[in-house]
Amino acid sequence: MTAFTFLSEHLLITLFVVAIFAGFIDAISGGGGLISLPAMLLLGIPPSLALGTNRLQASIGEATSFATYLRHGQLDRELVIGGMLFTALGALAGTGVALIASHALLDTLIPFLMLAILLYTLFSKKLRQDLPARKVMPTPVYLVAFGLLIGFYNGFFGPGTGALWVFSLLILQGMSIKHASMTSKPLNLTGNVVSLAFFMAAGSVNYAIGLAMGAGQILGAYLGSHLVMRNGSSIVRPLFIVVTGIMTARMFYQNL
């Protein structure tokens, strides 16, 4: 299956609809890949091609959410620009290391980290009541340290990156879960674009599928991002819990 292989209209329409739902979920809480990637694999797209194509369509959706939040003045531009810069550097390093190193240790550790994030989100009084919090780490230090760290993780391994961004912004920058979710979009997008460039160079992207799903992502992300701006934490927190719970269970299951 090459980059522009002819595909049936039914397949493209099915994946377009899947991407609408994935983009909607991803704009609110992250985790749209839990929907889009299994759908591609189920429909017979080879895993190596599905991974690269998933990065393409997800990047289109995240760019839509980013543009929506930016246009409505919902983002701290200085934080976002600094975060994107260091995330790109980290993702470049992580993707390079991924080509030569095993991620067996992360396979074991990350499910437990995701479980900790899930439990905190479930039981934190601050998140239940959307209480303000003080900033624990100066923003410049945070951007350098966590831009490089989470960017590296995104390039090297990837699953749960959005949740890591949201959690670190909540804990270290004192953001509400709504603001953290919105701010995570351009940061996650940056790591995905860097990784996508490697997949494209390797010929591991099907552009027909990626663009069809990207169109669905635009629609889903537009709807989801507007819902976040209207409803805030009342929609973000419960969906974040559900998506993180599913992702955590899936990671533990894969490690059995």
C-alpha positions in Angstrom: 0.0 0.0 0.0 1.9 3.1 -1.3 1.5 6.7 -0.3 -1.3 7.4 -2.8 -2.7 3.9 -3.4 -6.2 3.9 -4.8 -8.7 3.1 -2.0 -12.4 2.4 -2.1 -14.8 5.2 -1.4 -16.3 3.2 1.4 -13.0 2.8 3.2 -12.3 6.5 3.0 -15.8 7.5 4.1 -15.6 5.1 7.1 -12.2 6.5 8.2 -13.5 10.1 7.7 -16.4 9.4 10.1 -14.0 7.7 12.6 -11.7 10.8 12.4 -14.6 13.1 13.2 -15.2 11.3 16.5 -11.4 10.9 17.2 -10.9 14.7 16.6 -13.8 15.6 18.8 -12.4 13.5 21.7 -8.8 14.6 21.2 -9.8 18.3 21.2 -11.4 17.9 24.6 -9.2 15.5 26.5 -6.6 14.0 24.2 -6.5 10.3 23.3 -8.1 10.4 19.9 -5.5 7.9 18.8 -7.2 5.3 20.9 -10.0 5.5 18.3 -8.2 6.3 15.0 -5.3 3.9 15.1 -7.3 0.7 16.0 -9.8 1.6 13.3 -7.1 1.7 10.7 -5.6 -1.6 11.8 -9.0 -3.2 11.9 -9.6 -2.1 8.3 -6.4 -3.8 7.2 -3.9 -1.0 7.0 -0.4 -2.3 7.8 0.9 -1.3 11.3 3.9 0.7 10.1 1.8 2.6 7.6 -1.0 3.1 10.1 1.4 4.7 12.7 2.7 7.3 10.2 -0.7 8.0 8.8 -2.2 8.4 12.2 0.4 11.0 13.0 -0.6 13.0 9.9 -4.3 13.0 10.6 -3.8 13.7 14.3 -1.5 16.6 13.5 -4.2 18.1 11.3 -6.8 17.8 14.2 -4.4 19.3 16.8 -3.6 22.2 14.5 -7.3 22.9 14.2 -7.7 22.9 17.9 -4.6 25.1 18.4 -5.9 27.6 15.8 -9.3 27.7 17.4 -7.9 28.4 20.9 -5.4 30.9 19.6 -8.0 32.8 17.6 -10.2 33.1 20.7 -7.4 34.3 22.9 -7.4 31.2 25.1 -3.6 30.6 25.1 -0.5 32.2 26.6 1.5 32.9 23.5 4.9 33.2 25.1 4.4 30.0 27.0 3.2 28.2 23.9 6.0 29.5 21.7 8.7 28.6 24.2 7.1 25.2 24.9 7.0 24.4 21.2 10.6 25.3 20.7 11.9 23.0 23.4 9.4 20.3 22.6 10.7 20.2 19.0 14.3 19.8 20.2 13.3 17.0 22.6 11.2 15.2 20.0 14.1 15.4 17.5 16.4 13.8 20.1 13.8 11.2 21.1 13.0 10.1 17.6 16.7 9.8 16.8 17.3 7.6 19.8 14.2 5.5 19.0 15.9 4.4 15.8 18.7 2.7 17.7 17.4 1.9 21.2 14.8 -0.3 22.8 11.9 1.2 24.8 11.3 -2.0 26.9 11.8 -0.1 30.2 9.2 2.5 29.3 6.8 -0.3 28.3 6.9 -1.3 32.0 7.0 2.1 33.7 4.5 4.3 31.7 1.4 2.3 32.7 2.1 3.0 36.4 2.6 6.7 35.6 -0.7 6.8 33.7 -2.4 5.1 36.7 -1.0 7.7 39.1 -2.3 10.5 36.8 -5.7 8.8 36.6 -6.0 8.4 40.4 -4.9 12.0 41.0 -7.5 13.3 38.5 -10.2 11.2 40.1 -9.6 12.2 43.7 -8.0 15.6 43.6 -10.2 18.2 45.4 -8.7 20.9 43.3 -9.8 19.3 40.1 -13.2 18.3 41.4 -14.0 21.9 42.4 -11.7 23.6 39.7 -9.9 25.4 42.5 -7.0 27.8 41.6 -3.5 26.6 42.4 -0.1 28.4 42.8 2.6 27.9 40.2 5.2 25.4 41.6 7.9 25.9 39.0 8.9 29.1 37.2 7.6 29.0 33.6 10.9 29.4 31.8 12.4 26.5 33.9 9.3 24.4 33.2 9.4 25.0 29.5 13.0 24.0 29.2 12.8 21.0 31.5 9.5 19.6 30.5 9.6 20.7 26.8 12.8 18.7 26.4 11.6 15.8 28.6 8.1 15.3 27.3 9.2 16.1 23.7 11.8 13.4 24.0 9.3 11.0 25.3 6.9 11.8 22.4 9.6 11.2 19.8 11.0 8.1 21.5 7.8 6.3 22.6 4.6 8.4 22.4 1.5 6.9 24.1 0.0 9.1 26.7 1.9 12.3 25.8 -1.2 14.5 25.9 -2.0 13.3 29.4 1.6 14.0 30.6 1.3 17.5 29.3 -2.0 18.1 30.9 -0.8 16.7 34.2 2.4 18.6 34.3 0.6 21.9 33.5 -1.9 21.2 36.3 0.7 20.4 38.9 3.6 22.7 38.0 2.0 25.7 36.4 -1.2 25.8 38.5 -3.6 25.7 35.5 -7.2 24.7 35.5 -7.8 21.4 33.7 -9.6 23.4 31.0 -6.6 25.7 30.4 -4.1 22.8 30.7 -6.0 20.8 28.1 -6.0 23.7 25.7 -2.4 24.5 26.2 -1.3 20.9 25.7 -2.6 20.9 22.1 0.2 23.0 20.4 2.8 21.3 22.6 1.6 17.8 21.6 1.2 19.0 18.0 4.9 20.0 17.9 6.1 16.5 18.9 3.8 14.8 16.5 4.9 17.0 13.5 8.6 16.2 14.3 7.8 12.4 14.4 5.6 12.7 11.3 8.6 14.1 9.3 10.5 10.9 10.1 7.6 8.7 9.0 7.2 10.7 5.8 10.9 10.4 5.0 10.6 6.6 5.5 7.6 6.5 3.1 5.4 5.3 6.0 2.4 7.6 5.4 -0.6 7.0 3.2 -1.6 10.5 2.1 -5.0 9.5 0.7 -6.1 8.1 4.0 -4.3 10.8 6.1 -5.9 13.6 4.2 -9.4 12.0 4.3 -9.1 11.5 8.0 -7.6 14.9 8.4 -10.8 16.4 6.9 -12.8 14.5 9.6 -10.3 15.7 12.2 -10.9 19.3 11.3 -14.6 18.9 11.8 -14.3 17.0 15.0 -11.6 19.2 16.5 -13.6 22.3 15.6 -16.7 21.0 17.4 -14.7 19.7 20.4 -12.6 22.8 20.9 -15.7 25.0 21.0 -17.4 22.7 23.5 -14.3 23.0 25.7 -14.5 26.8 25.6 -18.2 26.8 26.5 -18.2 24.1 29.2 -14.7 24.1 30.6 -13.8 21.6 33.3 -17.3 20.2 33.4 -16.7 18.4 30.1 -12.9 18.1 30.2 -12.4 16.4 33.5 -14.9 13.5 33.1 -13.7 12.8 29.5 -10.1 13.0 30.5 -10.7 10.4 33.3 -12.5 8.1 30.8 -9.8 8.4 28.1 -6.9 8.1 30.6 -8.6 5.1 32.2 -9.0 3.3 28.9 -5.4 4.1 27.9 -4.0 2.9 31.2 -6.0 -0.4 31.0 -4.8 -0.9 27.5 -1.2 -0.4 28.4 -1.4 -2.9 31.3 -3.1 -5.4 29.1 -0.4 -5.1 26.4 2.2 -5.8 29.1 0.6 -9.0 30.3 
